[in-house]
């Protein structure tokens, strides 16, 4: 605000900040304070990660729903179903060759919080530390991140955490980047066609690709969410992002570069106006980068025989998890389809009410932000947020429309989990909260704003009060894994009971995806059909995606004595089942433990 001198939290981080500010050199009191300010959002994210994960950081594996890490994971390719865990499983398996896999998991989980907090802070168009910390806390501690983590979707959250950095990279303008590089080198601005201009144009997709690496590791969900934000941001950005606007005169509004709105205009940029040609080129370049980084999962997806059941739209539609209905839940970044992924107490009136008020303040703060050099991503991020919210609302209130699209073309299948696409809206609210705090220009307000996200969702702490915890696999699982992986003979492994999820006592009866699907160096046959409870009662069955499921299902219904032969004809060599299961009397018992039993189907069956 004009006329208010900057307080102690006005330190400018070293290096190019999102809002700008040429930083003091390291060394001396001002340099030390600037260094502290630079790393403060990341340190805040680390602290929030330690608080949120709590017991999950102990020795062992964190196993919950889709989050299944296994000892000695094999580097195998995707199966016949949709490649949801590509390339995240392969990356984990490769890292596990040099680092204990438990350490890989915990580093990934903590990295989500650090990356999210530092990225959101980097997007806030402010030189002050307080607003940036408010945005960091909000983006690293909200209902969306908490619910998706409790659903075990760590790979998706890698992309969500990297989303601010991808947005920042996408908002860079070729000409602005070149001019800034030349200015720093002490030369005159480059003209079109010079080496500096060419290098800036070539470097832009490289920067974007680096920013999208977390999403690329996360796989298809992470890349879809990132594409939702990156493409409109690249198309609508009007000026250079990530380069500091000139410092204004004393008392000037920190959100306004020196000289007012006209300072955003550069020669050759049509006065900062949006133009179709450059927008199409930027969007096309961003799309090319997204497609290139999506190839690890896109190629197997296009070659897969997986099918998508349109009934999944109803099953995975957003739902009310608070007193303000489905719309209110989505506005407060909740509304996930699985009630077991809810944070304890988030549906109370006081928690939902404060979060709804916080969302309103955040949206107001973002709406008051000026586009241009300080926030060139503004229009694109708003477009992505509205689009993501629209997909979530469509699944909840017009499931027939999405179901019809999926029936027409299975490529629309990823839209069935609409709440997933709230990630850009969460980022918009985080940046908006930082902008609102900047307008109030009060250290007390900044401190409260940084603490409120935790205070209104306190039960996310300590692994959501034990819902996330570290455990170890019983020795029998490791022995079975060693036996099967040491066998050079071909053939698949059938995992029973015939269902997708398990709830083992040694894991605190937490529901997890069958760990057998990730343990072995051979194809694993499992039933990927889902039974999802509906809000009004009853359950909805979502048909399996893997076409091989139908053949196995028929073989399991065969008469005793013929069952083993039917499975052997399908290429099954091993059957992993419960210790007390005597269904396969003609199969050879290879291993029996307290809970699991490994059988081998002889070739002569």
Phi, psi and omega in degrees: 000146182296141173084358181255119181291147180294142178272189182295337181276013181273013180299142183259127181294145179293152181083176181291119177263167183295321183273336180114191183108111175288129193267150177292155179292152177295150182106138182084169182300316183294322178295319179295319180293322178295320178296319178297320180294325181296318185266356182301314179299320179294320178294323175297317177299319178297317179297318178294323177296317177298320180291318183289320186278320175049246184297343179291345181271001177286178179298140178116195184248144173265115186236114179201122180048242186284349182273095181233106171254142183232156176292143179047058183295133180279141177279081181248161180277178180290156176275207183275344178283184179294135184285070183286330184257028180248129002262017187301317179297320180293319179297316178299316180297320179291318178295327181292348176288338183238341182229141176306136187297330176297321178292324177299315181297314183291324176295320179295318182293315177293324179298329178301314182291318181295314182294319181295312183295313182293324180291315179298320178297324182292339181273344184288123182281069181212145174275348186275144182286324183304307178300325181291323177291326177298315178295320181298314181295319182295316185287334180267356182213086179213171185296324181298307181297318182296313182294318180292327176291319178290342172273359176080015186269063182294325181294319174301316184292337172300315178292322178296319179294323179277356184301317179301321180291324177293319177297317180297317180292321181293333183279352179296137174261143181304309186293320181295320179296319181295313182298321180293318179298319180292320180299318180295329180281354178081019180253173176283154181304144181283149176263158180305137178095350179280171182298321180299316179296317179299317181295321179297319179294322180287328183284335184301309178295332177293315177299318180295319179297319178297318180295332181271000182301317177302319178293322179298321176293322181296328177104204195294318180296314180297321181288324178295316178296319179294318179298324179303325180267319187294318185295310178293328177295315179297324183284332188252352181299132183255345184207174184292137176250155176080359177246139189289134169289154180301145180295134181279173178291162179305133179088357180286155177297123183298336181279355183246120177300158180303134178095359178077194184301330182295337181293343180284348186268137179238156176301136178087358181253020176053043177064027179080006181286149177285134180233145187294312185303302178300325180296317179296319180295317180295315180297320178296318177296318178296319179297321179297319178295316180299314180296318181300315181285345179271352184303324180302326176257335183291319181297309177295332178293318180292330179268358183282151175265014182296146178242154181242126181275121178300339178297342179297339179297313178294320183294321186256014179292150177299147183226159178289130174233023179201183185284354185256019176075187183295317181297314179297323178296318179292321179296332177264016172072019174254212176089021181292152187288336184262112183295336180288348178267002179286149177280133181305129176083000183290342181271003179290156182301317185291318180292312181295322181294315179294321180293326177291319177296321178296321177296320180296316178297319182295317179295320177299315180298321179291321180296331180277354180285137179273139174285175180119211184296326182287322183217068182290347180275358192304306183294319182293318179293322176297319178299315180295320180296316179295318180296316179296317177296323178296320178297317179296318179291324180297318179295327182278323188246347177221057183297334180296327180293310179294321178299321177295321178296319180292321178296327180287317179213118182300345179298342176278359183307319180300344180282352186292329175268079189293327183298338178303329187273015175280357184304314177298328178292322176297319178293319177301316180295322179297311179296319179298322177296318177299320179293322178295318178297322178300321181291324178287331172056050181224132178294326178295316178297318180298318180295317179295317181297325179287334182269333186302315180306322179285321184293328182271352177223055187291336184280004169284343182290160176054048180064039184052048179057049173094355178291337172246124180207159181264133177225170177239152178288139173300155184300330182298328178293318179293324180291318177297318178301317181294320180296310184292316183288341178274351182274117181281349182293142180286170178129148183275167173247130178262125181258124178236157002301158188281076180199167187274333190239159179227160176218083185281146177296324180291348176253024179067024181059024173287140181284131177221156170297142182310116182294342178298336182293345185238003189266338196244154181273022178221168181295138177248126177265125180212158183271107182267015171291151182235141171249114186246128177290144180258151182302324182275004183106160181084174181228148180246130179267126175260120186299150180293155179270327183284119181295340179290343182299321182297318179295318178294320179301316179294321180295322180291338178270000179292162182293155177304137182097327178264347184296314182297318180295321179296320179290322179298324178293336177276001178090018180274128176254321182240151172233123176254119185217184180288155185299326183269005183280119179247029182295323187257080185284338181269000180271153179275130178279122180263322182205139174227126178241187179299328185239331186234158182222134180250126180242152175238133177270118181292150184295335183278359182292000000 
